[in-house]
Amino acid sequence: MFTSVMAKARSLLDRIRPGPSQDISDAGSERRGREATGAILALISLIVIVACVGAAIALTQVRSLKSEVVALHRELAPLKERVAQLDQAEKARRQAEQQQDAKDKAAIERSNRLGETQAALTLSSEEIQQIKVYIKPAPSIGAPADAIKVGDFVDGAMIPLPSPLTEKIPKLLGARFTIRNGVIIIVRNGSRRVDAVLGSN
């Protein structure tokens, strides 16, 4: 009986206690689990490192772009000031031209109103000679243009007569002149009509 009981107990213990093959299987499973966990941790570490490197590169590029933008702003500032100055100068020039055009139109209208009643400017031969002493037109070059007559409208820039001349001939005070086709054209103050035409002879 004792032998039979011992045999049954051994068989029961053998069933309860894991055998060597089961221990080896459990150890292999645990090792594979540790290896899988290590591989996952290594992959996560690699992803984190790559992300950190990418973020550092992106931050460096952003800083470089900011520096370039600041440099461009510094370079554009003088150009903007220059453009603003040119705009102001252009506006001033246009305003001056508009004012001059308005003055010319007013003078023409005044000449139209006074054209019929305005007395002709008569100059003696001595006064004409004095004018030619101060104003010496260059001879006309090229084909002769249409002759300008007293009473015709004249446009363009006009030059005030020299003050020594107007002192000698008071009737020319405030008058202006220009030279066209080798002749002297005189216009009295506030007029755009030709008041005298003096040839070069």
C-alpha positions in Angstrom: 0.0 0.0 0.0 2.8 2.4 0.9 4.4 1.8 -2.5 1.1 2.3 -4.3 0.5 5.6 -2.4 3.9 6.9 -3.2 3.5 6.1 -6.8 0.2 8.0 -7.0 1.7 11.0 -5.2 4.6 11.1 -7.6 2.3 10.9 -10.5 0.2 13.7 -9.1 3.3 15.8 -8.4 4.5 15.2 -11.9 1.2 16.5 -13.2 1.2 19.6 -11.0 4.9 20.5 -11.4 5.8 21.9 -14.9 8.3 19.9 -16.8 11.6 21.1 -18.2 10.1 21.6 -21.7 7.4 23.9 -20.3 10.0 26.0 -18.4 12.0 26.4 -21.6 8.9 27.4 -23.5 8.0 30.0 -20.9 11.6 31.4 -20.9 11.5 31.7 -24.7 8.2 33.5 -24.6 9.5 35.9 -22.0 12.7 36.5 -24.0 10.7 37.2 -27.1 8.5 39.6 -25.2 11.5 41.5 -23.9 13.0 41.6 -27.4 9.7 42.9 -28.9 9.5 45.6 -26.1 13.1 46.6 -26.7 12.5 46.9 -30.5 9.4 49.0 -29.9 11.3 51.3 -27.5 14.1 51.6 -30.0 11.7 52.5 -32.8 10.0 55.1 -30.6 13.3 56.6 -29.6 14.3 56.7 -33.3 11.1 58.5 -34.2 11.6 61.0 -31.3 15.2 61.7 -32.4 14.1 62.2 -36.1 11.3 64.5 -35.0 13.7 66.6 -32.8 16.2 66.9 -35.6 13.4 68.0 -38.0 12.1 70.5 -35.5 15.6 71.9 -35.1 16.1 72.2 -38.8 12.7 73.9 -39.2 13.5 76.3 -36.4 16.8 77.2 -38.0 15.1 77.8 -41.4 12.4 80.0 -39.7 15.1 82.1 -38.0 17.0 82.4 -41.3 13.8 83.5 -43.1 13.1 86.1 -40.4 16.6 87.5 -40.8 16.1 87.7 -44.5 12.8 89.4 -44.2 14.3 92.0 -41.7 17.1 92.7 -44.2 14.7 93.1 -47.0 12.6 95.6 -45.0 15.8 97.6 -44.2 16.7 97.7 -47.9 13.2 98.6 -49.0 12.8 101.5 -46.5 15.1 103.9 -48.5 13.4 102.9 -51.7 10.0 103.6 -50.3 11.2 107.1 -49.1 12.7 107.8 -52.6 9.4 106.7 -54.3 7.4 109.0 -51.9 9.8 111.9 -52.7 9.4 111.3 -56.5 5.6 111.2 -56.1 5.6 114.5 -54.2 7.9 116.1 -56.8 5.6 114.8 -59.7 2.5 116.1 -57.9 4.2 119.5 -57.4 5.2 119.6 -61.1 1.7 118.8 -62.2 0.2 121.4 -59.9 2.6 124.0 -61.3 1.7 123.0 -64.8 -2.0 123.2 -64.0 -1.5 126.6 -62.5 0.5 127.9 -65.5 -2.2 126.5 -67.8 -4.9 128.3 -65.8 -2.9 131.5 -66.0 -2.4 131.1 -69.7 -6.1 130.4 -70.3 -7.0 133.5 -68.2 -4.6 135.6 -70.2 -6.0 134.4 -73.4 -9.6 135.0 -72.3 -8.6 138.5 -71.2 -6.9 139.1 -74.5 -10.0 138.0 -76.3 -12.1 140.4 -74.3 -9.7 143.3 -74.7 -8.4 142.4 -78.2 -10.7 144.8 -80.1 -10.4 147.7 -77.6 -6.7 147.4 -76.7 -4.6 150.1 -78.3 -1.8 149.0 -80.6 1.7 149.2 -79.3 3.5 151.7 -81.4 7.3 151.9 -81.3 9.5 154.5 -82.8 12.5 153.6 -84.9 14.7 154.7 -82.0 12.8 152.5 -79.6 13.0 149.6 -82.0 16.8 150.1 -82.3 17.1 150.2 -78.5 15.2 146.9 -78.2 17.5 145.3 -80.8 20.5 146.4 -78.9 19.4 144.4 -75.8 17.8 141.5 -77.8 19.7 140.0 -80.7 17.8 137.0 -82.3 19.7 134.4 -84.1 18.9 134.1 -87.9 16.2 131.7 -88.8 17.3 128.3 -90.0 15.4 125.9 -92.2 12.2 126.5 -94.2 10.3 129.7 -93.4 7.3 129.3 -91.2 4.0 131.2 -91.3 4.6 134.8 -90.4 3.4 136.0 -87.0 1.4 139.1 -87.1 0.3 141.6 -84.5 -2.9 140.4 -82.8 -2.1 136.7 -83.2 -2.2 134.5 -80.1 1.2 133.3 -78.9 1.8 130.4 -76.5 4.8 128.9 -74.8 7.3 130.4 -72.5 7.8 134.2 -72.5 10.8 136.1 -71.1 10.4 139.4 -69.3 12.1 142.3 -71.1 15.4 143.5 -69.4 14.8 146.2 -66.7 17.3 148.6 -68.3 15.3 148.5 -71.5 11.9 149.0 -69.7 13.5 152.0 -67.8 14.3 153.6 -71.1 10.9 152.7 -72.7 8.3 152.8 -69.9 5.5 151.6 -72.2 7.2 148.2 -72.2 7.1 147.9 -68.4 5.9 144.3 -67.5 6.1 143.2 -71.2 7.5 139.9 -72.2 9.2 138.6 -75.4 10.1 135.5 -77.3 11.9 134.8 -80.5 10.3 132.9 -83.3 11.8 132.3 -86.8 14.4 135.0 -86.2 12.0 137.8 -85.2 11.3 139.4 -81.8 7.8 139.0 -80.6 6.7 141.4 -77.8 3.6 140.8 -75.7 2.4 143.4 -73.1 1.7 142.5 -69.5 -1.4 140.4 -69.0 -1.8 139.6 -72.6 -1.3 136.7 -74.9 -1.7 138.6 -78.1 1.3 139.8 -80.2 1.7 143.5 -79.7 4.9 144.0 -81.8 6.9 142.0 -84.2 10.5 143.2 -84.8 12.5 141.6 -87.6 16.2 141.0 -87.5 16.9 143.7 -90.1 
